[in-house]
């Protein structure tokens, strides 16, 4: 069983569904968050300023920066939360999700409007909420924790590849990377559960994720899920040689069927109405557990 339940469980009670709903609503109000658009840039700026505004306890520091990519205008966002005085613990822990959008089938093309609530406002907001709970409840990490929001995932895992490869080139030690992607949809008529992916992930990180989902999410899990290709940002960290894990909204078979798609008239399919806020909260809880356990 996870070792730090006495620390984690009081934090889980602070996960706030109203906060999650507010943040998710705001993120879906950008017409789109496409990696080559000004709206995509504006969404990154909003994430940065929102995270920057979080209260930080004495004894900790929070640094939020935009990571600029050479090939497209949308930056990624990196928030680093750490003890004000270095603790001597080696390596960092990272959790991340992408915030960009795609709109296949739109009359304006793939960069057309899409609120993209499930893919991937939901994962982005679960990452936010994990950070908010830690900073606002006085948690001071033993080793630095980074929270990443990636640009350019939809068109080829572009943002996280840049960052993971840069970290590897610099020799930055990462104890583990936890990826969230779609975290909000529950297929009608199915049991609410969390999917655990086993491709483009490592066994150690996946074992920890399974234990933290069991202890902290309040939900059952379904293991052995596979993308079969580099479908999301954990593949960037895995390919760069890092320990990585991936939690998902359910089994692959029960995933939201219209991610990255819109109706032929341009009207959206991936709206707030398809997202369960309590389901997103369960991902915030398991993410807090994963981070604190490391």
GIPEGI-V63827 format. One record per backbone hydrogen bond with DSSP energy under -0.5 kcal/mol. NH is the residue of the N-H (numbers start at 1). CO is the residue of the C=O. E is the energy in kcal/mol with one decimal. If there is no record, write none. Layout:
NH|CO|E ; NH|CO|E
This chain:
5|2|-0.5 ; 7|4|-1.2 ; 8|4|-2.6 ; 9|5|-2.6 ; 11|7|-0.8 ; 11|8|-0.7 ; 12|8|-1.9 ; 13|9|-1.2 ; 14|11|-1.6 ; 15|12|-1.5 ; 17|15|-0.6 ; 20|16|-2.2 ; 21|17|-2.6 ; 22|18|-2.3 ; 23|19|-2.6 ; 24|20|-2.5 ; 25|21|-2.4 ; 26|22|-2.2 ; 27|23|-2.4 ; 28|24|-1.9 ; 29|25|-0.5 ; 29|26|-1.1 ; 30|27|-0.8 ; 37|34|-1.7 ; 41|37|-1.5 ; 42|38|-2.8 ; 43|39|-2.4 ; 44|40|-1.4 ; 45|41|-2.4 ; 46|42|-2.3 ; 47|43|-2.4 ; 48|44|-2.6 ; 49|45|-2.6 ; 50|46|-2.5 ; 51|47|-2.5 ; 52|48|-2.6 ; 53|49|-1.2 ; 54|51|-1.7 ; 60|57|-1.7 ; 61|82|-2.8 ; 63|80|-2.5 ; 65|78|-2.8 ; 67|76|-3.0 ; 68|66|-0.7 ; 74|35|-2.0 ; 76|67|-2.3 ; 77|149|-2.7 ; 78|65|-2.8 ; 79|147|-2.6 ; 80|63|-3.0 ; 81|79|-0.5 ; 81|145|-3.2 ; 82|61|-2.4 ; 84|59|-2.3 ; 86|84|-0.5 ; 89|142|-0.6 ; 92|173|-1.7 ; 93|144|-2.2 ; 94|176|-2.4 ; 95|146|-2.4 ; 96|178|-2.2 ; 97|148|-1.9 ; 99|150|-2.3 ; 100|150|-0.9 ; 101|33|-0.8 ; 103|110|-1.8 ; 104|260|-3.2 ; 106|103|-1.8 ; 109|106|-2.1 ; 112|109|-2.2 ; 114|31|-2.1 ; 117|270|-2.2 ; 120|118|-0.5 ; 121|116|-1.9 ; 122|117|-1.8 ; 123|118|-0.5 ; 124|120|-2.0 ; 125|121|-2.5 ; 126|122|-1.9 ; 127|123|-2.0 ; 128|124|-2.1 ; 129|125|-2.8 ; 130|126|-1.9 ; 131|127|-1.9 ; 132|128|-3.0 ; 133|129|-2.6 ; 134|130|-1.8 ; 135|131|-2.7 ; 136|132|-2.6 ; 137|133|-0.9 ; 138|135|-1.0 ; 139|134|-1.9 ; 141|139|-0.6 ; 145|81|-2.8 ; 146|93|-3.1 ; 147|79|-2.9 ; 148|95|-2.6 ; 148|146|-0.5 ; 149|77|-2.6 ; 150|97|-2.6 ; 156|153|-1.9 ; 157|153|-2.8 ; 158|152|-2.5 ; 159|151|-1.3 ; 161|157|-1.5 ; 162|158|-1.9 ; 163|159|-2.0 ; 164|160|-3.2 ; 165|161|-2.4 ; 166|162|-1.8 ; 167|163|-2.6 ; 168|164|-2.3 ; 169|165|-2.4 ; 170|166|-1.8 ; 171|167|-0.6 ; 171|168|-1.0 ; 172|167|-2.6 ; 174|172|-0.6 ; 175|92|-2.8 ; 175|173|-0.5 ; 176|92|-0.8 ; 177|243|-1.9 ; 178|94|-2.5 ; 179|177|-0.5 ; 179|245|-2.7 ; 180|96|-2.5 ; 181|247|-0.8 ; 183|118|-0.6 ; 190|187|-2.0 ; 194|220|-2.1 ; 195|248|-2.5 ; 196|222|-2.4 ; 197|195|-0.5 ; 197|246|-2.2 ; 198|225|-2.8 ; 199|225|-0.6 ; 202|244|-2.8 ; 206|202|-2.2 ; 207|203|-2.6 ; 208|204|-1.9 ; 209|205|-2.6 ; 210|206|-2.6 ; 211|207|-1.9 ; 212|208|-2.6 ; 213|209|-2.8 ; 214|210|-2.1 ; 215|211|-2.2 ; 216|212|-2.5 ; 217|212|-0.5 ; 217|213|-1.6 ; 218|213|-0.5 ; 219|213|-0.5 ; 220|192|-0.6 ; 222|194|-2.5 ; 225|196|-2.3 ; 231|229|-2.2 ; 235|232|-1.8 ; 236|233|-0.9 ; 237|233|-1.2 ; 238|234|-2.7 ; 239|235|-2.8 ; 240|236|-1.2 ; 241|238|-1.6 ; 242|237|-2.7 ; 243|174|-0.5 ; 245|177|-2.2 ; 247|179|-2.2 ; 248|195|-2.3 ; 249|182|-1.6 ; 254|251|-0.6 ; 255|252|-1.3 ; 259|256|-0.9 ; 261|258|-1.9 ; 262|104|-2.0 ; 263|267|-2.9 ; 266|263|-2.5 ; 269|261|-0.6 ; 271|269|-1.5 ; 274|271|-2.0 ; 275|272|-1.6 ; 276|184|-3.4 ; 277|275|-0.7 ; 280|276|-1.9 ; 281|277|-2.4 ; 282|278|-1.6 ; 283|279|-1.2 ; 284|280|-1.9 ; 285|281|-2.2 ; 286|282|-2.2 ; 287|283|-2.1 ; 288|284|-2.3 ; 289|285|-2.2 ; 290|286|-2.4 ; 291|287|-2.4 ; 292|288|-2.6 ; 293|289|-2.4 ; 294|290|-1.0 ; 294|291|-0.5
